[in-house]
Amino acid sequence: SIVPVLCGTAFKNKGVQPLLDAVIDYLPSPLDLGDTVGKDPKDEEKKLFRKNSDEEQFSGLAFKVASDPYIGTLTFFRVYSGKVSAGDMMFNPRTGKKERFGRMVLMHSNTREEIKEAAAGDIIALVGLKDTTTGDTLCDKEAPIVLERMEFPEPVIKVACEPATKNDADKMGVSLAKLAAEDPSFRFSRDEETNQTVIEGMGELHLEIIVDRLKREFKVDCTVGAPQVSYRETITASHELAYTHKKQSGGSGQYAKIKITIEPNDGEGYEFVDEVIGGTIPKEFIPAVNKGIQGQLMSGIQANFPVVDCKVRLTDGQFHPVDSSAIAFEIAGRNGFKEGAQQCKPIVLEPLMKVEVTTPEDYMGGIIGDLNSRRGMVEDITDRGNVKLVTAFVPLSEMFSYIGDLRGMSKGRASYSMEFGKYAQLPENLAQELTGAR
């Protein structure tokens, strides 16, 4: 087989047209790909199919959101089936709301061509959608479908970001919201304890670019603090617990009793299972138990880091016809999980980054030794032309300012790339230091 390889640079406008021609000549058209597969919004196990045809019911996927200084929010959209015209109302299964297709444009680099209709296979940009984000499906409400959406990793690094003046503070919130809409792997929040804005992303370079865009595109002057690693907590053992929340202070009180089993759920995230039989807890109170547990998941077990990969089975309980309420069962869920999880041998997890270092062979020994000193685990060493490619997993906490150290070790001749790899247990001595510092 022959694989076409094309070279070029958009900055210098070299090789762009041959690339566009190759897309048309070599890549399959929508008609060559067969039916598009999606899921039923009401039953994720049920598969639905859409023919890539103008005659099918409408469906499409928003794959990118961008801000335009002249016309506002642009949502880039691929039509998978059917037709749509400007002014049509389409349904978003994620939000349960309808969105009006106002202005539709075809993008040609930095110019736009207004269109009135789009059909299966078209890639268009929609102006001014309010509730649609990257990965959302828009479809006919009479034939709802959820197309496969992109999965974005959780942020692994965060920094405090402070505006320089009150005017900057007024602009920062709106500007960060626009950046978060464009980039789902970027998040921001307000720390209520320190009253600081915290931005989170996939690495130092990611957040450096965000801050640069804040200053350059949105004219927000700001300063950033030292990077902080996004640790997690999880459990390594199971525990069964009966917990009663009871409060009496005159008049109707609060009463809720639950029996839960907490167990590890490696790599599967959080899972809540309702195993109550016989109505010992009324159905309307069971979501409140789940809500309380999820609230405690964000607060942590011992070190106040978010909890991941655990399953909670609600097996039994008791209620009072007068004093029981949703809030009582929510409190029971939160406090019961916190008490029970303490007995499940909780551990702290740290993010490991997949690091690839390209280096001349002369410097490889020193670079591997340095990676080992950073608690790294070298996975592979391969040849790439006349240089070596070293692949390793290294804790993110050990990788800050690595680029300067690497240049010093290799006299500027080595380079590296880094992406999130996985979470792994933080060594006990470091976990104790971390917990004590908090």
N, C-alpha and C positions, 0 to 999 in steps of 0.2 A: 504494500500500500504506500501511497505518497501523501504526505501531510504538507500542505502549503504553509510556508513561514513568511510573514510579511514584516517589514521594518519601516519605521517612520517616526516622525515627531510632530505632534499637533502644534506645539509652540512655534516651530519653524515652517509649519504647513508643508511638510515633506511626507509623501507616502500616504496621505489621507484618502485621496481619491481611489488609488488602487485598493485600499482596504475596504472602502464602501462598495467598490465593484466586486470584490471577492465575496463579501457578504451575500450579494445578490446571486453571484455565479455558483458558489460552493455550498452555502448553507441551505437547508431544506425550507421550502415555503410552508406556511401554515397548513396548506391542503395536503402536504406530504406526511404530516405527523400523526394522522389518525385522530380519534376522538380525544377530547380533553376530559380528564378525570377530576371529579370533585367530591365533596361530601355533603350529605344532607344536614342542614343546620340543626335539625331537631334530633338527629341520630348520627353521631360521628362514625359509627361502624358501617353505615349504609353508603355505598358508593353511587355516585350519579355521573352520567356521561353527557357531554355536549358535543355535537358534530361541529367541526370548524366550517360552518356554513352561514350565509346570510339569512337562510330560511329558519334557522334554529331560534329558540328563545334566547334573549340577550344575557350575556355574562362577560365579565372582564375583570382585570386585576390592576389595582394601583401599585406600581412598583417603585415609585420615587416621588418625593415631595420636595419642591424647591421654592425659594422666595425670589421674586422678581421685584426690583425697586420701583418699576413703573406700573405693573398690573397686579401685584400682590402674590398670593399663593398659586403656584402651578403644580398640578398633580399629573404626573406622567402615567399613562393608562394604556394597557394592551387589551384590545377587544378580542375575545376568544370565540364568541358565537353571536349571531344575530346582528341587528343594526340598531343604531341610536341616532337621534336627531337633537340638535340644540333645542333646549326647552323641555326635553323629556325628564320624567321623574323616575329614578331607579332606586332600588332597595339595597341597604347595607345590612347584611345578616348579623354582623358583629354588634352594631349599635341598635339594630331594630328600627332605624329611621330611614326616611327617604331623602335622597339628595337630588337636587335639580342640576341637570347638565346645562349650564349657561353658555358661556363662550367656549368653543372648541377650536383648537389651533393645531396645525402641523408645525413642528419645530424644524427649522433649517439653520443649524448653528445658532447664531444670535438673532435670527429673524424669525418672524411668525407669520403663518398663512392661515387666515380665518377659514373655517369650513362649517358646513351646516349639517353634515351627516358623516358617520363613520361605520364601517362594516367589519366583519370577522377578519382578523389578521392585521388590522390597522393599529399603529401606535400613535396616540394623540396626546395632547396636553389639555387639561381642563382647568379653567380659571375660576378661582373662588370657592372651591368645595370647602365646607365648614367642618364636617365631622369625619372625613375620610383620611386615613393615615396609610403609611407604607404597609403593603401586605393585605389591605382590605379588598374584598370582593364586592362589586356592584352588579346587580342582576335584576331581572323581572321579579316583582313581589309575588306574582302568581306561580313562579317556578324558581324558588330560591335554591341557591347552590353556594357552597364555600369552596373556592379554588385553593390549591396549595399555596400557603404563604411562606415567606422567608422566615427562617428562625435566626434570631439575633442573640449572641451570647450576653451573659450578664456582665456589667462593668467590673473591672478588677482593681481600679485605682481611682482615688478621689483626692481633690484638693479644695481648700477654702478659697473662694474668689470674692474679693471685696471691691466695690466701686470706689473711685477716688473722691467723687463729690456727690451731693444730693441729686444733681441733674443726671449723673451717670447711673445712680441707683434707680431713678425713675425709668430709665431706658433699659436697664439690664434685664429685668424680668421678661419684658416683651421680646428682647433680642434672644435670650436663652430659649424661650419657648419656640421661636422660629427655628433655631438651630436643632433643637430636640425633635421638631417635626420632620426636619430633613434627614436626621441621622438617628435611627432607633437605638443604636448602641451607645448613644450619649444621653445622660440623664442629669437633672439638677434638682435640688431640694433646699429647703430652709431648715437649718439646725436650730430647733427651738431653744436648746440650752445655751448655745453660744451666740445665737442671733446672726449666724453667718450663712451665706449662700455656699452650698457645696456642689461642685460639679464632678461628675463621674464618667469615666471612659475606659478604653481598652489598653491604655498605656500612656507613658509620658508624652510621646510624640503626638498622639491623638489629642490630648488636652492642650498641648502647646499650639496646635493648629486651631482648636476652638477659641482659645484666648486671643490668638492672632486675628481671627475673623471678627471677634467681638470688637477689637480695637480698630481694625482696618475697614470693615464693611459697615459696622453699626455705630462707630465713633464712640464706643464705651471705654473710658479709661479705667483700668482695674489692676489690682495686684493679686498675686496668688501665693498661697502658703506652701509649705513643704508637702510633698505627696504622701498620701496615706493608703495603705493596702486594705482592700475589702476582704476581710476574713469572714468565715462562716463557722457555724457550729453544727454538729450532728450527733447522733447517738450510736452506740455500738452494742447495746443490749436491750432486752425487752422488759417491760414492767406492767403489772396490772394494778389498778388503783380505783378505789371508791372514794369519791369526794362529795362532801355536802356543803352547800352554801346556805347559810341560815342567818337572817337578820330580822330582828323585831324591834320596832321603835314606836309603838302605838299605832293603832289602825292596822291596815293590811301591811304585812311585812314582805320579806323575800325568802323564797325557799326553792332549792333545786338540788337534786341528788343525781349524780351520774357515776357510771362505772365504765372505765375506759382501759384499753390495752394499747400501750405505746410500744412500737417496735421499729427496728431499722428498715429502710426502704432504699437500699443502695442504688444510686443513679437514677431513681424514678421520681425524685422530688417529693412534695407533700401529697399525701392521700388520706382522705377521710372516708371511713366506711360505716354506714348505718346498719347495725346488726340488732337493733332493738325489736323485740317481738312482744306481742300481747298488749301494746299500748301503754307500757309503763312510763314512757315519755311521750306526750302528745306530739303528733307530726309537726305542728306549727312551731315547736320549741327546738327541734333538732337542728335546723340551720343556725340557730343562735349559739348552740354548743360549738359548731364548726367555726362560726365567726369569732368566738372567744379564743379558740385554739389558734386560729390564724393571726389574731392580734398578738398573742404571746410569742408566736414564731418570729415575729419581727423584732421582739425585745430580747430574744436569746434565752439561754438557760443559766450559764455561769458568767460568761464574758461579755454579754450584751451584744453579741453578733447575731445576725439572722440565722435561723435554723433551717436546714435543708435535709432532704432525703429521710423522711420519717413517715410512718403510717400510724394513724390513730383509728382504732375500732371502738365505736360506741356500742356497748353490749347490753347495758341495762341502766335503770335509773328509777327515780320516784318523783312525783310532783304533788303539790297541794292545790286543791280546787280554788282556793282564794289567794294564797300568797305566791304561787308560782307565776312567772312571767318570762318573756323572752330575755329581758335584761338579767334576771336571776340566773337563767341557764347560760347566758353568755359569760357572766362572771364565774360560774362554776367551771365552764370549759377553759377559761383563761387560767384560773388559779389551779385547777386540777391538773392541767397539762404541765404547768410550771413545777408543781410539786412532784409529779410522776416522772418527768424527764430528768430530774436530779438523780434518780435511781437507775438511769439507763446508761451510765458510764459515758457522759458527754465528752466530746473531744473538739478541739479547734482545728478547722481546715484552713489552709493557705493556698492561694493560687500559684500554680506552677506554669511558667511560660515555656513554650517550645522555642528554643533559640537555635538559629543556624548561623554559624560563623564561617565565613570564607576567608582563608588565610594561606599565604605561602607556607610550604612545609617547614621552612626554617623556624617559624614562630609557633608551630603547632603545639610543641611540648609545653611551652609557657602558658599558652592560652588554655589548654586542657587542665593544667595545674590550677590556673586561676578559677576556672569554672568549678572545679572540685572544691576549692576553698570557699566558694559561694554556696555550698551545699547542692551543687548541680550533679546531675546524673547523665553522663555521656551515653547516648543511645547508639550512635553510628558515626563512622568516619568513612567518607567516600572521596574518590577523585573527581574533580571537575576541571577538565583541561589540565593546566599545569599548577593548579592550586588544590587545597584540601577543603572539604566541606564537613564541618563538625556539627552534629546535631545533638542537642542536650535539652533536658528539662531542668529549669533553674527557678527557685522561688522568686517571685516578683520583688519581694522585699530586699533581695540581694542584687537587683539589677539596676538600681538607680545610679545614674551617671556612669553607666558601663561604657558608653561610647568613648569617653575620655580615657579611661583605663585601657581600652582595647587599642586605641591609637598609640598610646605610650608603649605598650608591649610590642607592637608590630611596626613601629616607626611610620604609622599612618597607612600601612599596606593591607590591613585586614578590615573587613566590614561584617556587619551582622544584621539579621532581621529577627523579629520577635513577634509571636502571637500567643494568645491564650491557649494553654494546653488542657489543664484539668485542675481540679482541687485535690489536695492530698493532706494527710494529717501533719499538723505542725508538731515538731518534737516537744516532748513533755516539758523540758527545762525552759524552752522559749515560750511555750504556752503559759507557764506559770509567771514568767516575767511580764508577758503581755497582759494577763489577767490582773496582776498586781499593779501594773501601770494604770489600769482603768479603775 
